[in-house]
Amino acid sequence: MVAAAAGKLWFKMTSFEEEADPLPVRGYHRVKQMALLRLHLPESIDTVIVDEGHDLSGPMVDILDRSPQTVITLGDQFQNLQGRYVPHNARIRYREMAISLRAGPALVDYINPLLAEFPDVSALPFVADKAKDTVVAEYRADSFPPEPSVILVADEWGIFDWLIRNRDLSQGAAVIDWTNQFEPFLEGCLDLYMHDKRPSHGAIARFRSWEQLHAEMSWNDAFLRVEQWLEVVGTKFGVSGLYQCAKLAELADGKPSRPLLATVFTVKNYEFPRMAVSEDLYYFADLRSKTELSKKLALLYTAITRSSGKIYFPDTHQERIATILSVQSLRAKPLSLLHLNV
């Protein structure tokens, strides 16, 4: 039955016949189709250069491997935020970037411990530019950095948590939200919490009740703070007034006049002369699988390496990072036998 349903779905996605309600077909669907058909790039193309090569999907790598062209990719495998870096065929020229041109030596001791724990990866140590003066400072994890900074968070719950903090501390924080999708997230959370109304925002659309959401997210301290706020404040006054959207110009020079909140994914191709790492980047549910550990390390690594000037770490950094890095040593230990009385 599953195979039959999958066959019908695939037919609808690949059929060009006009239908009353056709399924959306995206570029990645076509890439997958090309890979399955064992197609390659047309020979009229001489050379292929790929930036951000660490984000190449498996099907795209298959296509490039089969193609007759010279393929050159540039990337950093430690920035694959999905924890699913795809190694390339030897015919693809690939160069890992190990020398930073934006960060100074002060970041070395924050980055190399992360690189050393990536599963199944042997990497050159991170080398900083000695001519760059990167300044490392701390801020209280439950407050704002002392200067207006770009604050990098893990996900929507991190932003929601900071907006609640902003309401209490009146810092004027705004959200980097290119597609204006975060306000519907706030409203969807409130409707789900109060009425079990199924939200439309992609991050929470699969949940039919708040209890179901809580069961999955109870490991996340940012989520728990949001939940408590909804119970005490949100149900009485709603979520209006929490959200302000930042303009692109505010992000342009990296030294904003007010705190700017952004997920690592949103700004992973940027660099900032003044930024902060949010504590929610360290939270995790389970890091025992290689994929989950890779995702967590990549998230922290990508966030930290956005810095080109001054970077603020939460004052809980040492404690939090020690917990994450200890997972690797636990994974390396053999599991003891479980004795059952039958």
C-alpha positions, 0 to 999 in steps of 0.5 A: 500500500505504501509503495502504491501510494508513493507511485501515485504521488510520484506520477502526479509530481512528474506528469505534465497533464493538466489537473484541477489541483496539481501538486507543486513541483519544485526545483529539488524535485526536478533534480531528484528526477534527473538523478533517477533518470541518470541524466547529466549536464549538457556538453555545451557547458564547459566548466561548473563552479559551485559556491557553498558546495557543502550544501550540495544534495546527494542527487545533485552530486550524482548528476555532477559526478556523471557529467563530463565537465570540470566541476570545481566546488568551494565550501566548508563541510562543517557548515552543513546545518542538516548534518548530511554532508555528501562527500564528492566523487574524486573527479570533482575538484573540491577544496576545503577552506581551513584558513579564516580571512575574517576572524582573529586568533581569539576564536581559535580556542572556541572553534577547534574543539568543535571541529575535533568532535565532528563524527567521521571527519578528519579536519585541519585545525582552524587557522585565524588571520593574525592581522585581524583583531577579534574581540571575545566578550561575555554577556548574561545569558538571560539578558541582552549584550551590553551593545546592540548586536546581531543575535544569532539563534537556533530557530523560531523558539529562540526568537520568540524567547528573545522577543519576550525578553525584549518586552520586559527589558525594552531594548527595541529588538527587531527580527531579521525576517525576509519573508515576513513569516515570523508574525504568523508563527507567533499567532499560530502558537497562541491559537494552538495554545488557547484553542488547539487550532492547527497552525499554518506556519511550517515549523509547527503545522504538523501539531494538532494540539499544544500537548503534542507540541510540548511532548516533542519540545520539552527539552528546549528551555526556550520553548518552556519559557515561551510556554510559561509566558503564554500561560501567564501573559499571552492568554491575557494580552495576546502576541500583538506588539511583540514583533518588529521586522528589521529592514535590510539596511539595519543589517548592512554594516553589521553594527546595528543601532538596536538588537537584531534577532536572526536564525543561523540559517537566515544569515549563514552567508553573512559576516558581522563586526558585532554579534552575539551567540544565543544560549538556545544554540546549545540546547539539544534533545539527544546527540547520540546519533552522528547526524544530530551531533553533526547538526548541533556542532555545525550550528555552533560552528557556523554561528561563531564563524560569522564574526569578523569583529566583536563576538559576545558569548553567553556566560554559560558557554563553558558549561554548555559546550562541555556538556555537548562535547562530553557526548562524543566520549559517551558515544565512544564507550561500548554499551554494557550488556543488559541482563534480563531475568526470563 
